[in-house]
Amino acid sequence: MAAIRVEGVSKKFRLQTDKAHSVKELVTRRDRSAGFDEFWALRDVSLEIEQGSMYALVGHNGCGKSTLLRCIAGIYRPTEGRVTVEGRISTLLELGAGFHPDLTGRENVYMNATILGMTRKEIDAAFDEIVDFAGVSEFIDSPVKIYSSGMYIRLGFSVAVHVRPEILIIDEVIAVGDEEFQRKCFDHMYTLRKQGVTVVVVTHGMATVQTMCDQALWLERGVPQMEGPAPKVAQAYIRSVNQAEADHPTQTVDSPDREEPVDVGIAPEGDHWGSGELRITAVEFLGSTGEPVEVVPVGAPMRIRISYESTEAIHNPTFGLAVHSESGVHVTGTNTRLSKLLTGTVEGVGSVEYRTDHLPLLPGTYMVSVAVEDQHSQHTYDRYDLGWRLRVRQDSDLVMHGLVDIGGEWQVRSRS
């Protein structure tokens, strides 16, 4: 049984391009439609969402995902087509939008839950659970204007998910708050699904789409690109993003089309220090054939080339690198000394390379630090800390989570 039917829905907005500067100009303007452009946010979207399923809308920012959610929720009326919804809807579009800053958390819970359709008796029964879920019990009788943004969002989320909806609509707020609260959100989503609640979610997290959702729709500029099983749609979208990145590189590298080579040695961000006798002049990420790469697939061969320039002869310097997640977690690192590689006496210009046949990093964006030290790693000649971004993409249908692929293999041994 379908909980939601969207049939040939299109949505048009009028964008003001030439604003009248006076009442007289507004009244005397002959063409009242002048100064406006038409913009189609959705074009001919059709889909069915089964009761009790979890459905994802994916695509770039501005592709029409949120507009479609608002059409389903009844906030927007479609310009063309129609939407049929069977069941009580709760929306997570703008958390805490109904909160009054001068009212206490308790008063706002009752007011917001009433707006969302709960009776006083239902709110009384769920109140303690709402407050505990949000983690704001110490401040529940304080005005919400003193709440941090995280507390405000958590309380809004908690109220919305405890409305006992039949259909829950979520616009990119499934990962609000800190790590602990995010886990509570996902656990609660799982509970709602077991209770038969239909969930429609907009998210940029492809792992969520692949592991939690049944079906998905990929939108591009308001036009459906693909609908079907969530893992397949997510993978098609990922491939499209990867291709777009390959077609429009953003990392600074030498290009044969440029009149002058770009200095890849200047780290775009991070801290830089060192005594300077031996100086790092360039860091490049290279593919298996030596070509500069923007994004590296999981498990692919990769090389990191560190170019240097020395003003004097230095015996056995240690070259090293470290990889951090975007949140600052140190993932791994290595250097020539740990690898028992003697670099010899270096003088003038040259380069060293770190090579791997199987990049173990999982999809994400990582920060790379590069340094050159003396042979005992006691003195720093040059160091760029968190100076370069390394982007790793997923090329297969296999869903993995975390930071690294630990490799290995599974075996099943039966007792005879």
N, C-alpha and C positions, 0 to 999 in steps of 0.2 A: 504494500500500500504506500502510495506517495504522500509524504507529508508536505512537500512543496513542489509546485509546478510553475515553471517559468516558460511562457510561450511567446516567442517572437518579440521579446522585450527590447525596445530602444529607448534611450533617454537623451533629450536635447536640453542644453543650457544656453542661455543668452549671456555673452560676455560683453561688458561695456568697454568700448574702445575710445569713445570721445565724449567725455562728461560735460554736460552743460555747466557753464560757470555762473549763471544767474537764473532767477525764476523767469525773467523776461525771455531769455534765450530758450528756456525749456518750453514755454507756452507758445512762443512765436515760431518755433522750429516746424517747418512744413512737414518734413518726413520724420514722424515720431520714432521710426525704427532706425534712423540714422544714428551712428555711434555705437551700434551693437553688432556683434558677430555671433553666428550660431556655432555651437560646439556640440558634437555628438559624443557623449561619454560612453554610450553603449549602442551597439548596432546588432539587432536581430539575434538576441541571446535566448536560447531554449535549453532547458534541462529539467530533470526530475530527480528529486532527492527522496530516497526511501526512508520511511519511518524507522527511527532507531539507529540510523547510520551516521557516519561522520564524513562531511563533505568539505573539501578545501577549494578555495579560490586562490590561484597563484598568478604571478606576473609582475612586471616592473611597477614602480610607483607611478600613479597616474594612468594606469591601464583600464580602470573602471571597476576594480574589485569592490571598493567601498561603496560606490554608487549602486552596484548590484545588490549589496547587502541592504542598503537603505530602501531599495525598491521592495525587497523581500519582507523587510520589517514594516513596510507601510509608511515610512518617513517620506519617501519620494513616490510620486505617482508617475508611472511610465508614460512617455510620450506616445509610444506605440506598444501593442501587445498587452499581455495581462499576467498577473501573478496570483496563484491560488495557494493559500496556506491553510492547512488543517491542524489546529492545535494552538495552545497558549504560548506566546513568544516572550522570551526575555532577551534583551540585547545588551551586549558589552561593547558599546561603540565609543562612548565618552564617559569613562568611569568617574563617578562622583559628580556628574554634571548637575544633579539636582540638590547637591549639598548647599546649605547656607553657612557661610563662614562664621557667623555669630552664634549659631546654635551648637550645642554639644554634640559629640559623636553619637550619644544615645538618641538624642532628639532627631538627628539626621538619619539614623538607621530607621526609625519609625516612619519619618516623612518619606524617605526614598523608597522603602519597601511598600508603603501604601501606594505611591505613584506607580510602582511596578505591578500592583494588583493584589498584594497580600492583605488579608484581614488582620485586625488587631490581635485576634486570638492566634493566628498563624505566626505573626511577628513575635508575640510573647513566647511561643514554643521554640522558635528558632533563634531567639536573641543571643543566648549564651554561645551557641554554636557559631553564629556570625562573628561575634567579638573574638572568640578564641581563634577562629580561622584567620582573622585579620591580624591578630597579635597586638591589639591596642587596648587591652583591658585596663592598663594603668591610666589611660588618658580618655576613657570612654565618656567621662563626665566633664571633659574640658572642651572648650570651643575648638572646632576643627581648623580655625584659622591659625592655631599654633602648631598644627600637625606638620610634620615633614611631608614632602611630596610623596615619598614611599608609603607612609602611613595612610595618607589620603586615598591613594590609589588602591591599596590593599583593602581598606574598608569598603570602598565602592565596589570592588571585585567581589568581596565576600557577600555583600548584600545581593548583588545580581545573581550569583550562582546558587543562593539559597531561596530563590523565589519559587522553587519547584516547577520549573518550566517544562513544557512538552517539546519546545523548540528553543535552542539556545544559539544566538547569533553573536559571533566574536570577531572583532576587527583588530587584529594585531595587538591584543593585550593578554595573550595567553602566557607570556613570559614576563609579567610585571614583577617588581620587587627583587629581593635577593635570591640566592640559590635555594635556601630552605623553603621560601614561599613559592618559588617556581615549582618545586617538587610537590608541594601541597596542591597547587593548581592542577598539575597533571594527574595526580592521584584522584582528585575530585572529578576531573573530566572523565576518568576511567569509570568511576562510580556512577556518574550520570548516564554514561553509555550503557552500563549494565542494567540500569533502570528503564532503558528504552527511550531516553531523551535523544532527539535528533539534533545534531550539532553542525552548524555551518561556520567555517572559520576562514578568515583571511590571514595568511602567514607567509613570511619570507624564509621560515625555517624548513628546508626540504626534508630534514630528518623527521620532523613532526609529520609532514605529509606522507612520507613513505612508511612510517611505522604505526601511525595512529589512524589514518584516514582510509576510508573505503574507496571513494570516488573523488575525482578532482576535475576542475575546469581551468584551463590556461587561457588568459585573456591578454590581448595585445592591442592597445589603442581602442579598447572597447569591443573588439571583434574576437569571437572564440577561435582559438588556434587548435585546441585539442581537448577532448573530454573522454574520460574512461577511468580504468583502475588507477588509483592514486600513485603507486610506484612508477607506472609507465609514464604518466603525465609529468611527474616530477623529474624523471630522467630526461624526457624530451626537453623540458624547460632548462634543465642544467646544461644540456648539450648546446642549446641555443645561446645561453649566456657565455659558455666557454668559447663558442665560435665568434661571438661579438667581441670578446676580449682579445681573441687572436687577430681579428680584423682591424681592431682599433687599439693598438698597444698604448699603455700609459707609462711603463717604466722607461727611464732614461737610458738609452743604449746608443752605440754608434750606428748610424744608418747611411747606406751608400747614396741615398737620395739627398742628403744634406751637403751643403757646400763646405761646412766645417764640421769635424767630428765633435760629438758631445762629450764633455768630461764626465765619465761615469764614476770618477773617483770621488766626487763630492757627495757625501752622504746627505740625503734629503732631510734627515732628522736625527735626533739622538745627541749624545754628548761625545766630544772628541778631545783627546789629550795625549800626551807623550813627549819624550825628550827631543824627538825629531831627527836623530842621526839616520834612522831607517824609517822611511815614510811610506804608508800605503797610498797608492795613487789611483787605484781602480778596483772595484769589486763587480764581477759579472756572474750572472746565473746562466749556465749554458746547457743545451740539450745534449743528447748522446753523440751528435755529429759536430758539436762545437758551435752551433748557432745560438745567439742570445735568445732567451725565452722569457716570456712574461708570466706564464702560469705553467706549473709543472703537475702532470697527472700523478695520482697516488701510485706508488710502486714503479714509477718510470726511472730510467737512468738519468743521472744529473751530475753536473760539475759546477763547482764554485771556484772561479779563478780570482786570485788575489795578486794584483800587480803592485810592484814596489819600486822605490828609488832610494839608493843609499849614498850618502856623502862621504862615507869611509868604509874600509873593509871591516866586516863584522862576522865573527866566527860562530857558526851553528845557531843562528837566531831561531826562535820558536814561533811558528805561525799557527794561529788558532782561530776557531769560530765557535759561536754559541747561538742556539735557537731558542727563542721565547715565544709563547703565545701572545696574542694581542693584549690579554689581561695581565701580562707580566710574569706568567708562570715559566720557570726555566725548564725547557723540554729536554734538551740534550746539548752536548758540546764535545769538541775534540780538538787536539792540536798535534803538531808534528812530533813533539817530545813524547807524548803518550803513545803515539804510533811507532816510536823508536826509529824515526826517520831523521838522519843527520842531513841538515840542509847545506852543510859546508860553509865556505867563506863567501859571503855575498858582497858585491860592490857594484855600484852603478844601477842599471835598471834590469828588471827581471820579473818573473811571476812564479807562483806556486798554485797548485790546484788540489782541491779536495774532490774525490770522485766516489760516487755510490752507484751500484748497479740496480738498486731497488730502494727508492726513497720511502722511508717508513712513516712519514708524516701523513696524517689523515686530513681530509678537506678542511681548509681554513686559511686564515692569513697569519703569518708568523713574522716576527722581527728577528733580524740577524745582526749579531755583533761580530766584529772582526778585529784581531789584534796581532801585533808582532812584538815579542819580548826577547830578552836574552836567553841563553841556552838553559838557564836554571829557573826561568819564569819569575825572576825577582825584580827585573827592571823592565819598564814598558817603554819601548821606542815609539809606538804609535798604536792608538786604539780608537775605534768607532763603536760606541755602545748603542745598541738598538738603532743602527743606522740605516738598514735596508729592509724593505718588505718583501717577503717571499709568499706568493699565493699558490696554494695547492688545491687542485680541483679533483672531483670524482668523475671517473670515466666509465665506470661499470654500474650495473644495477644492484650491486652488493651494497647494503647499508651498514656502515660502521660508525661507531661513536668514540669520542675521546680525542687524543692528540697523536698517538702513534699506533701503527700496526705491529703487534708483537710477533707476527709470523707464526711459525710452527704448524703443526697439524694435529688433528684429532684421530684417535683410534678407538674402536670398540672391541673389547675383549669379553667374550662370553664364557661362562663356566660350563665345562662339560661334565 
